[in-house]
């Protein structure tokens, strides 16, 4: 954690609920704060909150359920809708303002010493150290790359005015996030601190051997579309030792075996670590938290980026160019063919 956090007694950790990745990647920082004796307060929503409760239990001073952003409005089963995003932009701005007012009310009661916000723009304090963790300080798209970079980085420069510093879970050199957190147009070196890869997983030897580990994740309804696609192709996996996790906290107790394929509703950190270490190949989304896990475990993957999500599309292209992974669109996924590549 940044050196400036060492004097804090009460730390408010806030998590974006857009997928589980924000919760999984920041979990090591939360655990480190608890181990050092800080009083930790968790602000999250939905599946992210359920995951954090499951992992942290009563080691946290208090949990707060605070809704963040309605990005599900811009996703449909076919993917991202630019038109819906533009139409809903005023709502998203209002949601940021509303969460900031709600957080100020919490602060008035609990008097936080420090704020650590994982991609929640309204969770900050004007008179306390407030850090914003992000792996995309600008956006790079397949088309009009430099225009997208300038526009999005300029927006993040405005966000930076509310925060002490941007915290980036990557290294300054040999980056795994590429242009998303490097080669800035506007941001200064003092604005950004690179803290290295954050992963709740560790590389370990395991007696268990798997051919494939398939991790289903992402925001709804795209997570369900991914799940339906994989489950419809289970025949292609027969004869191969395979574990599928559905990434759904509400299905945490679900377990089913179909031939050589085991399906789990959700895996805790220990079991996720075991399965990923055991697998020869991992089939997964190309979210940044997953990219960090793969780098930590030194694993290859078949990436299936969420349609219309520029970060995942860029990371999939970037790591394919580095020779780390294969990439396929969900609508073109054919497990029998793609796993043979």
C-alpha positions as a Markdown table, in Angstrom:
| # | Residue | x | y | z |
|---|---|---|---|---|
| 1 | Unk | 0.0 | 0.0 | 0.0 |
| 2 | Unk | 1.2 | 3.6 | -0.4 |
| 3 | Unk | 3.5 | 4.7 | 2.4 |
| 4 | Unk | 1.1 | 7.5 | 3.3 |
| 5 | Unk | -1.5 | 5.0 | 4.5 |
| 6 | Unk | 0.7 | 3.9 | 7.4 |
| 7 | Unk | -0.7 | 6.4 | 9.9 |
| 8 | Unk | -4.4 | 5.6 | 9.1 |
| 9 | Unk | -6.6 | 4.0 | 11.8 |
| 10 | Unk | -9.8 | 3.7 | 9.9 |
| 11 | Unk | -9.7 | 2.8 | 6.2 |
| 12 | Unk | -12.7 | 2.8 | 3.9 |
| 13 | Unk | -12.3 | 0.4 | 1.0 |
| 14 | Unk | -14.8 | 0.9 | -1.8 |
| 15 | Unk | -15.4 | -1.5 | -4.7 |
| 16 | Unk | -16.9 | -1.1 | -8.1 |
| 17 | Unk | -19.5 | -3.8 | -8.5 |
| 18 | Unk | -19.0 | -4.2 | -12.3 |
| 19 | Unk | -18.0 | -7.9 | -12.2 |
| 20 | Unk | -16.0 | -9.5 | -9.4 |
| 21 | Unk | -12.6 | -8.4 | -10.6 |
| 22 | Unk | -12.4 | -5.2 | -8.5 |
| 23 | Unk | -13.1 | -7.2 | -5.4 |
| 24 | Unk | -10.7 | -10.0 | -6.1 |
| 25 | Unk | -7.8 | -7.8 | -7.1 |
| 26 | Unk | -8.0 | -5.5 | -4.1 |
| 27 | Unk | -8.6 | -8.3 | -1.6 |
| 28 | Unk | -4.8 | -8.6 | -0.8 |
| 29 | Unk | -4.7 | -4.9 | 0.1 |
| 30 | Unk | -7.7 | -5.3 | 2.4 |
| 31 | Unk | -6.2 | -8.3 | 4.1 |
| 32 | Unk | -2.8 | -6.6 | 4.5 |
| 33 | Unk | -4.6 | -3.6 | 6.2 |
| 34 | Unk | -6.4 | -6.0 | 8.6 |
| 35 | Unk | -3.2 | -7.8 | 9.4 |
| 36 | Unk | -1.6 | -4.5 | 10.3 |
| 37 | Unk | -4.3 | -3.7 | 12.8 |
| 38 | Unk | -6.3 | -1.1 | 10.9 |
| 39 | Unk | -10.1 | -0.9 | 11.2 |
| 40 | Unk | -11.4 | -1.7 | 7.7 |
| 41 | Unk | -14.8 | -0.7 | 6.4 |
| 42 | Unk | -16.1 | -2.2 | 3.2 |
| 43 | Unk | -18.3 | -0.4 | 0.7 |
| 44 | Unk | -19.6 | -2.5 | -2.1 |
| 45 | Unk | -22.8 | -3.8 | -3.7 |
| 46 | Unk | -24.3 | -7.0 | -5.1 |
| 47 | Unk | -22.1 | -9.9 | -6.0 |
| 48 | Unk | -18.9 | -8.0 | -5.0 |
| 49 | Unk | -20.3 | -7.5 | -1.5 |
| 50 | Unk | -21.3 | -11.1 | -1.2 |
| 51 | Unk | -17.9 | -12.2 | -2.3 |
| 52 | Unk | -16.1 | -9.9 | 0.2 |
| 53 | Unk | -18.4 | -11.1 | 3.1 |
| 54 | Unk | -17.6 | -14.7 | 2.2 |
| 55 | Unk | -13.8 | -14.1 | 2.1 |
| 56 | Unk | -13.4 | -11.6 | 5.0 |
| 57 | Unk | -16.1 | -12.6 | 7.4 |
| 58 | Unk | -16.0 | -10.8 | 10.7 |
| 59 | Unk | -12.5 | -9.5 | 10.3 |
| 60 | Unk | -14.0 | -6.3 | 8.9 |
| 61 | Unk | -15.3 | -3.5 | 11.2 |
| 62 | Unk | -18.4 | -3.0 | 9.1 |
| 63 | Unk | -19.9 | -3.6 | 5.7 |
| 64 | Unk | -21.9 | -1.0 | 3.8 |
| 65 | Unk | -24.1 | -1.9 | 0.8 |
| 66 | Unk | -24.0 | 1.2 | -1.4 |
| 67 | Unk | -25.2 | 0.9 | -5.0 |
| 68 | Unk | -22.8 | 2.3 | -7.6 |
| 69 | Unk | -23.4 | 2.6 | -11.4 |
| 70 | Unk | -26.1 | 1.2 | -13.7 |
| 71 | Unk | -23.8 | 0.0 | -16.4 |
| 72 | Unk | -26.1 | -2.9 | -17.0 |
| 73 | Unk | -28.3 | -0.5 | -18.8 |
| 74 | Unk | -25.8 | -0.3 | -21.7 |
| 75 | Unk | -25.3 | -4.0 | -22.0 |
| 76 | Unk | -27.6 | -6.4 | -23.7 |
| 77 | Unk | -27.2 | -10.0 | -24.7 |
| 78 | Unk | -25.6 | -8.9 | -28.0 |
| 79 | Unk | -23.1 | -6.7 | -26.1 |
| 80 | Unk | -22.4 | -3.0 | -25.5 |
| 81 | Unk | -24.7 | -0.3 | -26.9 |
| 82 | Unk | -23.0 | 3.1 | -27.5 |
| 83 | Unk | -26.5 | 4.7 | -28.0 |
| 84 | Unk | -27.7 | 3.5 | -24.6 |
| 85 | Unk | -24.4 | 4.7 | -23.0 |
| 86 | Unk | -24.9 | 8.3 | -24.4 |
| 87 | Unk | -28.6 | 8.3 | -23.4 |
| 88 | Unk | -27.8 | 7.2 | -19.9 |
| 89 | Unk | -24.7 | 9.5 | -19.4 |
| 90 | Unk | -26.7 | 12.0 | -17.3 |
| 91 | Unk | -27.8 | 9.2 | -15.0 |
| 92 | Unk | -24.3 | 7.9 | -14.5 |
| 93 | Unk | -23.1 | 11.4 | -13.5 |
| 94 | Unk | -26.0 | 11.6 | -11.1 |
| 95 | Unk | -25.1 | 8.2 | -9.6 |
| 96 | Unk | -21.5 | 9.4 | -9.0 |
| 97 | Unk | -22.9 | 12.6 | -7.2 |
| 98 | Unk | -25.3 | 10.5 | -5.2 |
| 99 | Unk | -22.7 | 8.0 | -4.0 |
| 100 | Unk | -20.5 | 10.9 | -3.0 |
| 101 | Unk | -23.2 | 12.4 | -0.9 |
| 102 | Unk | -24.0 | 9.0 | 0.7 |
| 103 | Unk | -20.3 | 8.5 | 1.5 |
| 104 | Unk | -20.1 | 11.9 | 3.2 |
| 105 | Unk | -22.9 | 10.8 | 5.4 |
| 106 | Unk | -21.0 | 7.7 | 6.3 |
| 107 | Unk | -17.9 | 9.7 | 7.0 |
| 108 | Unk | -19.8 | 12.1 | 9.3 |
| 109 | Unk | -20.7 | 9.1 | 11.5 |
| 110 | Unk | -17.5 | 6.9 | 11.2 |
| 111 | Unk | -14.8 | 9.5 | 10.7 |
| 112 | Unk | -12.5 | 7.6 | 8.2 |
| 113 | Unk | -8.8 | 8.4 | 8.2 |
| 114 | Unk | -8.1 | 7.2 | 4.7 |
| 115 | Unk | -10.1 | 6.2 | 1.6 |
| 116 | Unk | -9.1 | 3.5 | -1.0 |
| 117 | Unk | -11.5 | 3.5 | -3.9 |
| 118 | Unk | -11.3 | 0.8 | -6.6 |
| 119 | Unk | -12.9 | 2.6 | -9.5 |
| 120 | Unk | -15.7 | 4.3 | -7.6 |
| 121 | Unk | -15.4 | 8.0 | -8.6 |
| 122 | Unk | -17.6 | 9.4 | -5.9 |
| 123 | Unk | -15.9 | 7.7 | -3.0 |
| 124 | Unk | -13.4 | 10.3 | -1.8 |
| 125 | Unk | -12.9 | 12.9 | 1.0 |
| 126 | Unk | -11.7 | 16.4 | 0.4 |
| 127 | Unk | -9.7 | 16.6 | 3.6 |
| 128 | Unk | -8.4 | 13.0 | 3.9 |
| 129 | Unk | -5.9 | 11.0 | 1.8 |
| 130 | Unk | -8.0 | 9.4 | -0.9 |
| 131 | Unk | -6.5 | 6.9 | -3.4 |
| 132 | Unk | -8.1 | 5.8 | -6.6 |
| 133 | Unk | -7.1 | 2.3 | -7.9 |
| 134 | Unk | -7.5 | 1.7 | -11.6 |
| 135 | Unk | -6.0 | -0.2 | -14.4 |
| 136 | Unk | -7.4 | 2.1 | -17.2 |
| 137 | Unk | -6.4 | 5.7 | -16.9 |
| 138 | Unk | -7.1 | 6.0 | -20.6 |
| 139 | Unk | -8.9 | 3.9 | -23.2 |
| 140 | Unk | -7.4 | 2.4 | -26.3 |
| 141 | Unk | -9.7 | 1.1 | -29.0 |
| 142 | Unk | -9.1 | -0.7 | -32.3 |
| 143 | Unk | -10.2 | 2.4 | -34.2 |
| 144 | Unk | -9.2 | 6.1 | -33.6 |
| 145 | Unk | -6.8 | 5.0 | -30.9 |
| 146 | Unk | -5.2 | 8.3 | -30.1 |
| 147 | Unk | -8.6 | 10.2 | -30.1 |
| 148 | Unk | -10.0 | 7.8 | -27.6 |
| 149 | Unk | -6.8 | 8.0 | -25.5 |
| 150 | Unk | -6.9 | 11.8 | -25.4 |
| 151 | Unk | -10.6 | 12.0 | -24.5 |
| 152 | Unk | -10.6 | 9.4 | -21.8 |
| 153 | Unk | -7.3 | 10.4 | -20.2 |
| 154 | Unk | -8.5 | 14.0 | -20.1 |
| 155 | Unk | -11.6 | 12.9 | -18.3 |
| 156 | Unk | -9.5 | 10.9 | -15.8 |
| 157 | Unk | -7.3 | 14.0 | -15.2 |
| 158 | Unk | -10.5 | 15.7 | -14.0 |
| 159 | Unk | -11.2 | 12.8 | -11.7 |
| 160 | Unk | -7.7 | 13.0 | -10.3 |
| 161 | Unk | -8.6 | 16.4 | -8.8 |
| 162 | Unk | -10.6 | 14.6 | -6.1 |
| 163 | Unk | -7.9 | 12.1 | -5.2 |
| 164 | Unk | -4.5 | 12.2 | -3.7 |
| 165 | Unk | -3.0 | 9.8 | -6.3 |
| 166 | Unk | -3.9 | 7.2 | -8.9 |
| 167 | Unk | -2.8 | 3.7 | -7.8 |
| 168 | Unk | -2.1 | 1.4 | -10.7 |
| 169 | Unk | -1.8 | -2.4 | -10.1 |
| 170 | Unk | 1.0 | -2.9 | -12.6 |
| 171 | Unk | 4.8 | -2.2 | -13.0 |
| 172 | Unk | 6.2 | 0.9 | -14.6 |
| 173 | Unk | 8.3 | -1.3 | -17.0 |
| 174 | Unk | 7.4 | -4.7 | -18.5 |
| 175 | Unk | 3.7 | -3.7 | -18.2 |
| 176 | Unk | 0.8 | -6.1 | -18.5 |
| 177 | Unk | -1.7 | -3.3 | -19.0 |
| 178 | Unk | 0.1 | -1.6 | -21.9 |
| 179 | Unk | -1.2 | 1.8 | -23.1 |
| 180 | Unk | -4.1 | 1.8 | -20.6 |
| 181 | Unk | -1.7 | 3.0 | -17.8 |
| 182 | Unk | 1.4 | 4.2 | -19.6 |
| 183 | Unk | 2.6 | 6.8 | -22.1 |
| 184 | Unk | 0.3 | 9.5 | -20.9 |
| 185 | Unk | -0.8 | 12.7 | -22.7 |
| 186 | Unk | -1.8 | 14.8 | -19.7 |
| 187 | Unk | -1.2 | 12.9 | -16.4 |
| 188 | Unk | 2.1 | 13.6 | -14.6 |
| 189 | Unk | 4.5 | 11.1 | -13.1 |
| 190 | Unk | 3.6 | 12.4 | -9.6 |
| 191 | Unk | -0.1 | 11.6 | -10.3 |
| 192 | Unk | 0.5 | 7.9 | -10.6 |
| 193 | Unk | 2.0 | 5.2 | -8.4 |
| 194 | Unk | 2.7 | 1.7 | -9.7 |
| 195 | Unk | 2.4 | -0.9 | -7.0 |
| 196 | Unk | 2.9 | -4.1 | -9.0 |
| 197 | Unk | 0.6 | -6.9 | -9.8 |
| 198 | Unk | -2.3 | -7.6 | -7.4 |
| 199 | Unk | -3.6 | -11.1 | -7.3 |
| 200 | Unk | -5.3 | -13.1 | -4.6 |
| 201 | Unk | -3.7 | -16.2 | -6.1 |
| 202 | Unk | -0.1 | -17.7 | -5.7 |
| 203 | Unk | 1.8 | -20.0 | -7.9 |
| 204 | Unk | 2.0 | -23.5 | -6.2 |
| 205 | Unk | 2.6 | -27.1 | -7.1 |
| 206 | Unk | -0.5 | -29.2 | -7.0 |
| 207 | Unk | -1.1 | -32.9 | -7.2 |
| 208 | Unk | -4.3 | -32.3 | -9.1 |
| 209 | Unk | -4.1 | -32.2 | -12.9 |
| 210 | Unk | -6.6 | -30.6 | -15.2 |
| 211 | Unk | -6.7 | -30.1 | -18.9 |
| 212 | Unk | -8.9 | -27.0 | -18.8 |
| 213 | Unk | -10.2 | -24.6 | -16.2 |
| 214 | Unk | -13.1 | -22.5 | -17.5 |
| 215 | Unk | -13.9 | -19.3 | -15.5 |
| 216 | Unk | -17.3 | -17.7 | -16.3 |
| 217 | Unk | -17.6 | -14.1 | -15.2 |
| 218 | Unk | -18.6 | -10.6 | -16.1 |
| 219 | Unk | -21.6 | -8.3 | -15.7 |
| 220 | Unk | -25.1 | -9.5 | -16.5 |
| 221 | Unk | -26.5 | -10.3 | -18.9 |
| 222 | Unk | -23.2 | -11.2 | -20.5 |
| 223 | Unk | -22.2 | -13.6 | -17.7 |
| 224 | Unk | -25.3 | -15.6 | -18.3 |
| 225 | Unk | -24.8 | -15.6 | -22.1 |
| 226 | Unk | -21.2 | -16.9 | -21.5 |
| 227 | Unk | -22.5 | -19.6 | -19.1 |
| 228 | Unk | -25.2 | -20.8 | -21.6 |
| 229 | Unk | -22.7 | -21.0 | -24.4 |
| 230 | Unk | -20.2 | -23.1 | -22.4 |
| 231 | Unk | -22.8 | -25.4 | -20.9 |
| 232 | Unk | -24.2 | -26.0 | -24.4 |
| 233 | Unk | -20.8 | -27.3 | -25.5 |
| 234 | Unk | -20.0 | -29.7 | -22.7 |
| 235 | Unk | -19.8 | -32.6 | -25.1 |
| 236 | Unk | -16.7 | -31.1 | -26.6 |
| 237 | Unk | -15.0 | -31.4 | -23.2 |
| 238 | Unk | -15.8 | -35.0 | -22.5 |
| 239 | Unk | -12.6 | -37.1 | -22.0 |
| 240 | Unk | -10.7 | -34.0 | -20.8 |
| 241 | Unk | -10.4 | -33.3 | -17.1 |
| 242 | Unk | -12.2 | -29.9 | -16.9 |
| 243 | Unk | -13.5 | -27.6 | -14.1 |
| 244 | Unk | -16.0 | -24.9 | -14.9 |
| 245 | Unk | -16.8 | -22.2 | -12.3 |
| 246 | Unk | -19.9 | -20.1 | -13.0 |
| 247 | Unk | -18.7 | -17.0 | -11.0 |
| 248 | Unk | -22.1 | -16.6 | -9.3 |
| 249 | Unk | -22.0 | -16.0 | -5.4 |
| 250 | Unk | -25.7 | -16.7 | -5.2 |
| 251 | Unk | -24.8 | -20.3 | -6.5 |
| 252 | Unk | -21.9 | -20.8 | -4.1 |
| 253 | Unk | -23.1 | -24.2 | -3.0 |
| 254 | Unk | -23.8 | -25.5 | -6.5 |
| 255 | Unk | -21.7 | -28.5 | -7.6 |
| 256 | Unk | -22.4 | -31.0 | -10.5 |
| 257 | Unk | -20.3 | -33.5 | -12.3 |
| 258 | Unk | -21.1 | -34.5 | -15.9 |
| 259 | Unk | -18.6 | -37.1 | -17.2 |
| 260 | Unk | -15.1 | -35.6 | -16.9 |
| 261 | Unk | -16.5 | -32.1 | -16.3 |
| 262 | Unk | -17.1 | -30.6 | -12.9 |
| 263 | Unk | -19.2 | -27.5 | -12.5 |
| 264 | Unk | -19.1 | -25.2 | -9.5 |
| 265 | Unk | -21.3 | -22.2 | -8.8 |
| 266 | Unk | -18.4 | -20.4 | -7.2 |
| 267 | Unk | -15.0 | -21.2 | -5.9 |
| 268 | Unk | -13.4 | -19.6 | -2.9 |
| 269 | Unk | -9.8 | -18.2 | -3.1 |
| 270 | Unk | -8.1 | -21.5 | -2.1 |
| 271 | Unk | -10.0 | -23.7 | -4.5 |
| 272 | Unk | -9.7 | -21.2 | -7.4 |
| 273 | Unk | -6.0 | -21.1 | -6.8 |
| 274 | Unk | -5.8 | -24.9 | -6.7 |
| 275 | Unk | -7.7 | -25.3 | -10.0 |
| 276 | Unk | -5.9 | -22.6 | -11.9 |
| 277 | Unk | -2.5 | -24.0 | -10.8 |
| 278 | Unk | -3.6 | -27.5 | -11.9 |
| 279 | Unk | -4.9 | -26.4 | -15.4 |
| 280 | Unk | -2.9 | -26.7 | -18.6 |
| 281 | Unk | -5.1 | -24.0 | -20.2 |
| 282 | Unk | -7.5 | -21.5 | -18.8 |
| 283 | Unk | -10.6 | -20.3 | -20.7 |
| 284 | Unk | -11.7 | -16.9 | -19.4 |
| 285 | Unk | -12.6 | -13.3 | -20.0 |
| 286 | Unk | -9.8 | -10.9 | -20.5 |
| 287 | Unk | -10.6 | -8.6 | -17.6 |
| 288 | Unk | -7.5 | -7.0 | -16.0 |
| 289 | Unk | -7.8 | -8.9 | -12.7 |
| 290 | Unk | -7.8 | -12.1 | -14.6 |
| 291 | Unk | -4.7 | -10.9 | -16.6 |
| 292 | Unk | -2.9 | -10.3 | -13.3 |
| 293 | Unk | -3.9 | -13.8 | -12.0 |
| 294 | Unk | -2.5 | -15.4 | -15.2 |
| 295 | Unk | 0.7 | -13.4 | -14.9 |
| 296 | Unk | 1.1 | -14.4 | -11.3 |
| 297 | Unk | 0.5 | -18.1 | -12.1 |
| 298 | Unk | 2.5 | -18.0 | -15.4 |
| 299 | Unk | -0.5 | -19.6 | -17.3 |
| 300 | Unk | -1.7 | -19.5 | -20.9 |
| 301 | Unk | -5.3 | -18.7 | -21.7 |
| 302 | Unk | -8.0 | -18.7 | -24.3 |
| 303 | Unk | -9.4 | -15.2 | -23.9 |
| 304 | Unk | -13.1 | -14.4 | -24.7 |
| 305 | Unk | -13.4 | -10.6 | -24.2 |
| 306 | Unk | -16.7 | -9.2 | -23.3 |
| 307 | Unk | -18.3 | -7.7 | -26.4 |
| 308 | Unk | -18.2 | -4.0 | -26.5 |
| 309 | Unk | -15.9 | -3.6 | -23.4 |
| 310 | Unk | -12.9 | -1.7 | -24.8 |
| 311 | Unk | -10.6 | -2.6 | -21.9 |
| 312 | Unk | -11.0 | -6.3 | -22.4 |
| 313 | Unk | -10.8 | -6.1 | -26.2 |
| 314 | Unk | -7.6 | -4.1 | -25.9 |
| 315 | Unk | -6.0 | -6.5 | -23.3 |
| 316 | Unk | -6.9 | -9.5 | -25.4 |
| 317 | Unk | -5.3 | -7.9 | -28.5 |
| 318 | Unk | -2.3 | -6.7 | -26.5 |
| 319 | Unk | -1.5 | -10.1 | -25.0 |
| 320 | Unk | -2.2 | -12.0 | -28.2 |
| 321 | Unk | 0.4 | -9.8 | -29.9 |
| 322 | Unk | 2.9 | -10.7 | -27.1 |
| 323 | Unk | 2.2 | -14.3 | -27.9 |
| 324 | Unk | 0.7 | -15.1 | -24.5 |
| 325 | Unk | -2.8 | -16.1 | -25.4 |
| 326 | Unk | -5.4 | -17.0 | -28.1 |
| 327 | Unk | -8.5 | -14.9 | -28.5 |
| 328 | Unk | -12.0 | -15.7 | -29.8 |
| 329 | Unk | -15.3 | -13.8 | -29.7 |
| 330 | Unk | -18.0 | -15.4 | -27.7 |
| 331 | Unk | -20.4 | -15.7 | -30.6 |
| 332 | Unk | -17.8 | -17.5 | -32.6 |
| 333 | Unk | -16.6 | -19.8 | -29.7 |
| 334 | Unk | -16.3 | -23.4 | -30.7 |
| 335 | Unk | -14.7 | -25.2 | -27.8 |
| 336 | Unk | -13.8 | -28.3 | -29.8 |
| 337 | Unk | -12.0 | -26.2 | -32.4 |
| 338 | Unk | -10.6 | -23.4 | -30.2 |
| 339 | Unk | -9.2 | -25.6 | -27.5 |
| 340 | Unk | -7.2 | -27.5 | -30.1 |
| 341 | Unk | -5.3 | -24.4 | -31.2 |
